[in-house]
Amino acid sequence: MIEQGKRYSDLLSKKGKLSVESMLAPVPMNVETIIDKRPDLILVDYVLTRKQPNGQMATYKGGTLASNIRELYPNHPIVLVTRRVLLEESGGAPGQLGPFDTKFFKDEIRADRNRSIRVLVALASGYEKLRQAIPLTWPKILRALGAEAQEAEDINETKPKGQISSATTTNIATWSVPEIARWILDALFAFPGVFYDDLFAATTLGLSVQSLSKQGIESALSKARYDGVFGDMDRRWWHGRLLSQAFDIVRKAGLKPPLSKSFVPAVKKALKIEAPPSKCVYSGKPFADTVCCVLRKPVLRQYSLSYFPDNRPKVMDEARVSFSAFRNQGFHEEFLNSEGLHLYQELRRGAKHKSRKHSK
């Protein structure tokens, strides 16, 4: 355990960015030994119950330790570090992570050390920004996000429950730092709608994901970049601002909607940039205009169905599943509505009939 902890602390340490210190689980549990160091962020392994070199052994798992840390050190991020198989065995879906803000799989850390470091640094700095805004009132939260008027209206639809303080003559709702951090990560960032990641942003514009990073295109859309709390974690775009910037380019080129078909030729005409279009994962045709939530690939809307795998807020984009995902183990027909289920069954019957015909 000492060697493994040291290995990952070395992997995640980078001069000028992040310094990670490995510690054994305290026996008996005493979280003061951890928080006395005043860390900006705490990584907790799921498995703590292996025998230590001194013969001692923790009698608790990572979740128990994290809960105790959260109680005494609430305004700093706590990250679960584990092996994928262990979390799957324990049914560890995002909603079951308890006191953890997010999770890191060890194979992901080994595969992309730099991204892991970037995410951890962004998590720590985002928490710091939220701590500086305490008490966290709704106007302060919107300012921390950098939301404009229309964006604030959409974000209001996703607002988590706050706590009412009657310490003054005017009741003011406030939120805790972990509540808002979890809400940003698990609601605003998790579902496309208010924000888009590169995949959704590019596909909405009919672009390949790689095209979005072309210097001229990226700079032309720069005002749509999100730079609020946790903005350094992964590149994200304000959805409304992205459309506004893109339509400006289309109009300057003298072209008309739909955006997914007009943006690529508009970029060529107005910006003199050749940009490959998005390709549909099912048909291979250009200008895919939505994303398959199972395969995480662009797809033309006509080759996809409405899909309801989660309880995303109404202001978020509807999830879609491509015809190509029907045989993927991540697809579940139970998440189709009645219309989608009927179409799915028709498609399956058609595919079986075609297969039998070819086999004769």
RODO-2510 file (C-alpha; in nm, 4 decimals, decimal comma):
residues 360
     n   res          X          Y          Z
     1     m     0,0000     0,0000     0,0000
     2     i     0,2862     0,2387     0,0755
     3     e     0,4469     0,1642    -0,2624
     4     q     0,1158     0,2018    -0,4472
     5     g     0,0334     0,5286    -0,2710
     6     k     0,3791     0,6634    -0,3491
     7     r     0,3450     0,5588    -0,7132
     8     y     0,0232     0,7568    -0,7622
     9     s     0,1379     1,0556    -0,5589
    10     d     0,4451     1,0731    -0,7847
    11     l     0,2281     1,0385    -1,0971
    12     l    -0,0004     1,3216    -0,9891
    13     s     0,2708     1,5580    -0,8690
    14     k     0,3942     1,8195    -1,1136
    15     k     0,6213     2,1085    -1,0231
    16     g     0,4370     2,4374    -1,0200
    17     k     0,1004     2,2637    -1,0619
    18     l     0,0312     2,0026    -0,7964
    19     s     0,2144     1,8442    -0,5050
    20     v     0,0672     1,5211    -0,3710
    21     e     0,1746     1,3587    -0,0426
    22     s     0,0980     0,9928     0,0242
    23     m    -0,0335     0,8957     0,3707
    24     l    -0,1415     0,5687     0,5273
    25     a    -0,4948     0,5429     0,6637
    26     p    -0,4779     0,6490     1,0317
    27     v    -0,5272     0,3651     1,2816
    28     p    -0,7410     0,4267     1,4761
    29     m    -0,9233     0,6698     1,2500
    30     n    -0,8159     1,0236     1,3321
    31     v    -0,8921     1,2699     1,0518
    32     e    -0,7119     1,5527     1,2333
    33     t    -0,3810     1,4018     1,1213
    34     i    -0,4974     1,4664     0,7648
    35     i    -0,6690     1,8041     0,7907
    36     d    -0,3984     1,9525     1,0156
    37     k    -0,1898     1,9699     0,6987
    38     r    -0,4537     2,2058     0,5494
    39     p    -0,4570     2,0394     0,2050
    40     d    -0,6309     2,2120    -0,0856
    41     l    -0,7682     1,8770    -0,1992
    42     i    -0,7831     1,5253    -0,0530
    43     l    -0,7570     1,1987    -0,2491
    44     v    -0,8964     0,8911    -0,0756
    45     d    -0,8440     0,5330    -0,1907
    46     y    -1,1541     0,3138    -0,1732
    47     v    -0,9654     0,0193    -0,0226
    48     l    -0,7939     0,1065     0,3076
    49     t    -0,8261    -0,2253     0,4865
    50     r    -0,4998    -0,3911     0,3820
    51     k    -0,2356    -0,4664     0,6416
    52     q     0,0242    -0,1931     0,6858
    53     p     0,3999    -0,2550     0,7342
    54     n     0,3665    -0,1974     1,1097
    55     g     0,1077    -0,4748     1,1315
    56     q    -0,1843    -0,2361     1,1828
    57     m    -0,4901    -0,2411     0,9599
    58     a    -0,7681     0,0134     0,9104
    59     t    -1,1131    -0,1258     0,9873
    60     y    -1,2960     0,1184     0,7607
    61     k    -1,3175     0,1919     0,3896
    62     g    -1,2548     0,5111     0,1964
    63     g    -1,6158     0,6288     0,2093
    64     t    -1,6181     0,6243     0,5887
    65     l    -1,2956     0,8223     0,6070
    66     a    -1,4233     1,0734     0,3505
    67     s    -1,7477     1,1258     0,5455
    68     n    -1,5509     1,2096     0,8586
    69     i    -1,3197     1,4425     0,6686
    70     r    -1,6189     1,6192     0,5090
    71     e    -1,7744     1,6766     0,8505
    72     l    -1,4660     1,8514     0,9916
    73     y    -1,3228     1,9964     0,6698
    74     p    -1,6318     2,0654     0,4593
    75     n    -1,5191     2,3299     0,2130
    76     h    -1,2425     2,1401     0,0353
    77     p    -1,2782     1,8804    -0,2411
    78     i    -1,2527     1,5079    -0,1710
    79     v    -1,1796     1,2728    -0,4608
    80     l    -1,2287     0,8966    -0,4684
    81     v    -0,9375     0,7037    -0,6202
    82     t    -1,0074     0,3398    -0,6994
    83     r    -0,9974     0,0610    -0,9525
    84     r    -1,2910     0,0490    -1,1936
    85     v    -1,3874    -0,3071    -1,1017
    86     l    -1,4200    -0,2227    -0,7310
    87     l    -1,6631     0,0610    -0,7943
    88     e    -1,8662    -0,1527    -1,0343
    89     e    -1,8879    -0,4313    -0,7766
    90     s    -2,0162    -0,1867    -0,5145
    91     g    -2,2734    -0,0311    -0,7504
    92     g    -2,0853     0,2969    -0,7469
    93     a    -2,2872     0,5195    -0,9785
    94     p    -2,2212     0,8961    -0,9534
    95     g    -2,5227     0,9464    -0,7259
    96     q    -2,3823     0,6889    -0,4840
    97     l    -2,0456     0,8536    -0,4298
    98     g    -2,1557     1,0007    -0,0975
    99     p    -1,9058     1,2561     0,0323
   100     f    -1,6857     1,2437    -0,2775
   101     d    -1,6941     1,5250    -0,5320
   102     t    -1,5775     1,3050    -0,8156
   103     k    -1,3942     0,9793    -0,8853
   104     f    -1,0658     0,8886    -1,0514
   105     f    -0,9959     0,5415    -1,1824
   106     k    -0,6355     0,4340    -1,1467
   107     d    -0,6110     0,3178    -1,5064
   108     e    -0,7273     0,6651    -1,6187
   109     i    -0,4540     0,8301    -1,4109
   110     r    -0,1913     0,6052    -1,5700
   111     a    -0,3331     0,6583    -1,9194
   112     d    -0,3547     1,0388    -1,9059
   113     r    -0,1546     1,1819    -1,6209
   114     n    -0,1684     1,5402    -1,7498
   115     r    -0,5472     1,5473    -1,7743
   116     s    -0,5756     1,4030    -1,4237
   117     i    -0,3520     1,6773    -1,2890
   118     r    -0,5464     1,9446    -1,4778
   119     v    -0,8796     1,8236    -1,3384
   120     l    -0,7492     1,8081    -0,9814
   121     v    -0,5986     2,1566    -1,0006
   122     a    -0,9242     2,2933    -1,1452
   123     l    -1,1228     2,1215    -0,8704
   124     a    -0,9044     2,2739    -0,5984
   125     s    -0,9080     2,6230    -0,7504
   126     g    -1,2850     2,6061    -0,8097
   127     y    -1,3444     2,5210    -0,4451
   128     e    -1,1203     2,8105    -0,3477
   129     k    -1,3283     3,0533    -0,5562
   130     l    -1,6458     2,9266    -0,3913
   131     r    -1,4931     2,9587    -0,0429
   132     q    -1,4047     3,3198    -0,1194
   133     a    -1,7718     3,3888    -0,1980
   134     i    -1,9054     3,2582     0,1375
   135     p    -2,1858     3,3147     0,2296
   136     l    -2,2936     3,1666    -0,1013
   137     t    -2,6103     3,3509    -0,2012
   138     w    -2,7710     3,2955    -0,5407
   139     p    -2,6429     3,6230    -0,6937
   140     k    -2,2882     3,5321    -0,5828
   141     i    -2,3212     3,1877    -0,7371
   142     l    -2,4345     3,3334    -1,0695
   143     r    -2,1423     3,5777    -1,0633
   144     a    -1,8986     3,2934    -0,9912
   145     l    -2,0334     3,1174    -1,3003
   146     g    -2,0211     3,4358    -1,5078
   147     a    -2,3834     3,3918    -1,6196
   148     e    -2,5557     3,6577    -1,8272
   149     a    -2,9280     3,7381    -1,7963
   150     q    -3,0726     3,4659    -2,0219
   151     e    -2,8244     3,2110    -1,8915
   152     a    -2,9212     3,2983    -1,5346
   153     e    -3,2860     3,2262    -1,6207
   154     d    -3,1971     2,8804    -1,7518
   155     i    -2,9699     2,8097    -1,4572
   156     n    -3,2505     2,9082    -1,2183
   157     e    -3,4448     2,6077    -1,3507
   158     t    -3,1759     2,3765    -1,2167
   159     k    -3,1275     2,5542    -0,8832
   160     p    -3,0552     2,3176    -0,5898
   161     k    -3,2382     2,3628    -0,2637
   162     g    -3,0804     2,6241    -0,0398
   163     q    -3,1023     2,6861     0,3315
   164     i    -3,2915     2,9838     0,4699
   165     s    -3,1174     3,1990     0,7275
   166     s    -3,3312     3,4237     0,9458
   167     a    -3,0367     3,5875     1,1187
   168     t    -3,1321     3,9197     0,9606
   169     t    -3,4638     4,0943     0,9031
   170     t    -3,4611     3,9644     0,5436
   171     n    -3,4533     3,5897     0,4964
   172     i    -3,1670     3,4992     0,2638
   173     a    -3,1142     3,1582     0,1080
   174     t    -2,7553     3,0306     0,1122
   175     w    -2,5777     2,7217    -0,0137
   176     s    -2,2774     2,5301     0,1131
   177     v    -1,9596     2,5037    -0,0934
   178     p    -1,9881     2,1228    -0,1457
   179     e    -2,3548     2,1570    -0,2478
   180     i    -2,2759     2,4087    -0,5201
   181     a    -1,9626     2,2267    -0,6333
   182     r    -2,1555     1,9006    -0,6695
   183     w    -2,4431     2,0808    -0,8470
   184     i    -2,2071     2,2380    -1,1015
   185     l    -2,0278     1,9102    -1,1699
   186     d    -2,3264     1,6733    -1,1601
   187     a    -2,5965     1,8910    -1,3190
   188     l    -2,4641     2,1904    -1,5125
   189     f    -2,1616     2,0065    -1,6536
   190     a    -2,3058     1,6561    -1,6717
   191     f    -2,5867     1,7322    -1,9171
   192     p    -2,5677     1,9381    -2,2381
   193     g    -2,7922     2,2407    -2,2405
   194     v    -2,6563     2,5356    -2,0471
   195     f    -2,3013     2,4285    -2,1328
   196     y    -2,1634     2,2203    -2,4171
   197     d    -1,8413     2,0222    -2,4141
   198     d    -1,6334     2,0051    -2,7332
   199     l    -1,8279     1,7082    -2,8717
   200     f    -2,1684     1,8722    -2,8389
   201     a    -2,0388     2,2147    -2,9437
   202     a    -1,8738     2,0821    -3,2585
   203     t    -2,1674     1,8600    -3,3539
   204     t    -2,4167     2,1434    -3,3096
   205     l    -2,2093     2,3384    -3,5618
   206     g    -2,1786     2,0411    -3,7987
   207     l    -1,8021     2,0306    -3,7366
   208     s    -1,5678     1,7481    -3,6558
   209     v    -1,4406     1,7790    -3,2972
   210     q    -1,0875     1,8365    -3,4260
   211     s    -1,2070     2,1318    -3,6384
   212     l    -1,3244     2,3165    -3,3281
   213     s    -0,9611     2,3550    -3,2203
   214     k    -0,8461     2,5116    -3,5466
   215     q    -0,6979     2,8475    -3,4511
   216     g    -0,9254     3,0647    -3,6644
   217     i    -1,2434     2,8839    -3,5605
   218     e    -1,1531     2,8722    -3,1919
   219     s    -1,0737     3,2450    -3,1849
   220     a    -1,3927     3,3336    -3,3752
   221     l    -1,5971     3,1527    -3,1094
   222     s    -1,3841     3,2624    -2,8112
   223     k    -1,6548     3,4787    -2,6518
   224     a    -1,8592     3,1627    -2,5987
   225     r    -1,5869     2,9923    -2,3899
   226     y    -1,6800     2,9242    -2,0278
   227     d    -1,4225     3,0578    -1,7799
   228     g    -1,6133     3,0497    -1,4509
   229     v    -1,5811     2,8099    -1,1565
   230     f    -1,4188     2,4791    -1,2622
   231     g    -1,3724     2,6271    -1,6109
   232     d    -1,0146     2,4961    -1,6327
   233     m    -1,1272     2,1367    -1,5854
   234     d    -1,2249     2,0671    -1,9464
   235     r    -1,3114     2,3098    -2,2221
   236     r    -1,6779     2,4088    -2,2183
   237     w    -1,8911     2,6557    -2,4076
   238     w    -2,1963     2,8594    -2,3140
   239     h    -2,4613     2,7105    -2,5424
   240     g    -2,6468     3,0361    -2,6158
   241     r    -2,3295     3,2355    -2,6763
   242     l    -2,1962     2,9621    -2,9047
   243     l    -2,5067     2,9776    -3,1246
   244     s    -2,4944     3,3569    -3,1323
   245     q    -2,1286     3,3639    -3,2419
   246     a    -2,1863     3,0912    -3,4991
   247     f    -2,4927     3,2579    -3,6518
   248     d    -2,2946     3,5822    -3,6842
   249     i    -2,0405     3,3968    -3,8995
   250     v    -2,3179     3,2363    -4,1067
   251     r    -2,4840     3,5734    -4,1684
   252     k    -2,1536     3,7364    -4,2661
   253     a    -2,1088     3,4607    -4,5210
   254     g    -2,4558     3,5319    -4,6615
   255     l    -2,5810     3,1828    -4,5762
   256     k    -2,8927     3,0632    -4,3962
   257     p    -2,9800     2,8000    -4,1294
   258     p    -2,9840     2,5195    -4,0384
   259     l    -2,6629     2,5865    -3,8524
   260     s    -2,5367     2,2287    -3,8711
   261     k    -2,5305     2,2472    -4,2533
   262     s    -2,4376     2,6119    -4,3032
   263     f    -2,1563     2,6677    -4,0524
   264     v    -1,8867     2,4641    -4,2293
   265     p    -1,9376     2,6395    -4,5666
   266     a    -1,9675     2,9726    -4,3806
   267     v    -1,6307     2,9143    -4,2143
   268     k    -1,4787     2,8403    -4,5544
   269     k    -1,6303     3,1526    -4,7093
   270     a    -1,5949     3,4022    -4,4229
   271     l    -1,2840     3,2769    -4,2435
   272     k    -1,1070     3,1039    -4,5333
   273     i    -1,0732     2,7856    -4,3268
   274     e    -1,1297     2,4315    -4,4523
   275     a    -1,3036     2,2365    -4,1759
   276     p    -1,4089     1,8695    -4,2003
   277     p    -1,7768     1,8227    -4,1104
   278     s    -1,9212     1,6002    -3,8404
   279     k    -1,9983     1,2486    -3,9673
   280     c    -2,3013     1,0436    -3,8653
   281     v    -2,1997     0,7305    -3,6755
   282     y    -2,4865     0,5350    -3,8346
   283     s    -2,4961     0,6487    -4,1978
   284     g    -2,1526     0,8031    -4,2442
   285     k    -2,3215     1,1089    -4,3951
   286     p    -2,1876     1,4593    -4,3187
   287     f    -2,3343     1,7258    -4,0957
   288     a    -2,4452     1,5096    -3,8028
   289     d    -2,6523     1,7419    -3,5835
   290     t    -2,6857     1,5650    -3,2485
   291     v    -2,4926     1,3210    -3,0275
   292     c    -2,5639     0,9589    -2,9395
   293     c    -2,5508     0,9548    -2,5598
   294     v    -2,4604     0,5841    -2,5501
   295     l    -2,1763     0,5839    -2,8036
   296     r    -2,0760     0,9494    -2,7504
   297     k    -2,0594     0,9903    -3,1283
   298     p    -2,2218     1,2423    -3,3671
   299     v    -2,5388     1,1207    -3,5384
   300     l    -2,7993     1,2669    -3,7699
   301     r    -3,1206     1,3235    -3,5785
   302     q    -3,3164     1,1202    -3,8360
   303     y    -3,1090     0,8147    -3,7387
   304     s    -3,1688     0,8449    -3,3665
   305     l    -3,4462     0,8212    -3,1088
   306     s    -3,5387     1,0182    -2,7990
   307     y    -3,3847     0,8531    -2,4930
   308     f    -3,4532     0,9038    -2,1217
   309     p    -3,1711     0,7482    -1,9165
   310     d    -3,1695     1,0111    -1,6404
   311     n    -3,3621     1,2844    -1,4618
   312     r    -3,1919     1,5787    -1,6289
   313     p    -3,3503     1,9236    -1,5746
   314     k    -3,5990     2,0313    -1,8411
   315     v    -3,3723     2,3122    -1,9650
   316     m    -3,1127     2,0559    -2,0720
   317     d    -3,1036     1,9039    -2,4186
   318     e    -3,2987     1,5875    -2,4798
   319     a    -3,0822     1,2751    -2,4884
   320     r    -3,0711     1,0872    -2,8204
   321     v    -2,9641     0,7324    -2,8990
   322     s    -2,8427     0,6340    -3,2456
   323     f    -2,9563     0,3280    -3,4372
   324     s    -2,5923     0,2136    -3,4204
   325     a    -2,6152     0,1816    -3,0420
   326     f    -2,8980    -0,0741    -3,0370
   327     r    -2,6576    -0,3672    -2,9975
   328     n    -2,4302    -0,1877    -2,7543
   329     q    -2,4453    -0,3149    -2,3943
   330     g    -2,4944     0,0444    -2,2777
   331     f    -2,8295     0,0680    -2,4599
   332     h    -3,1505    -0,0190    -2,2716
   333     e    -3,4820    -0,0144    -2,4532
   334     e    -3,6543     0,0634    -2,1224
   335     f    -3,5309     0,4219    -2,1610
   336     l    -3,7275     0,4753    -2,4833
   337     n    -4,0701     0,6400    -2,4751
   338     s    -4,3692     0,4637    -2,6323
   339     e    -4,3121     0,6202    -2,9749
   340     g    -3,9413     0,5396    -2,9662
   341     l    -4,0049     0,1826    -2,8514
   342     h    -4,2466     0,1294    -3,1410
   343     l    -3,9918     0,2592    -3,3929
   344     y    -3,7159     0,0528    -3,2311
   345     q    -3,9219    -0,2651    -3,2615
   346     e    -4,0036    -0,1845    -3,6251
   347     l    -3,6352    -0,1346    -3,7010
   348     r    -3,5425    -0,4598    -3,5279
   349     r    -3,8091    -0,6517    -3,7235
   350     g    -3,6864    -0,4953    -4,0466
   351     a    -3,3273    -0,5888    -3,9667
   352     k    -3,4236    -0,9505    -3,8890
   353     h    -3,6263    -0,9780    -4,2108
   354     k    -3,3351    -0,8413    -4,4122
   355     s    -3,0965    -1,0851    -4,2442
   356     r    -3,3208    -1,3850    -4,3221
   357     k    -3,3568    -1,2718    -4,6823
   358     h    -2,9791    -1,2510    -4,7283
   359     s    -2,9268    -1,5947    -4,5727
   360     k    -3,1508    -1,7720    -4,8238
***
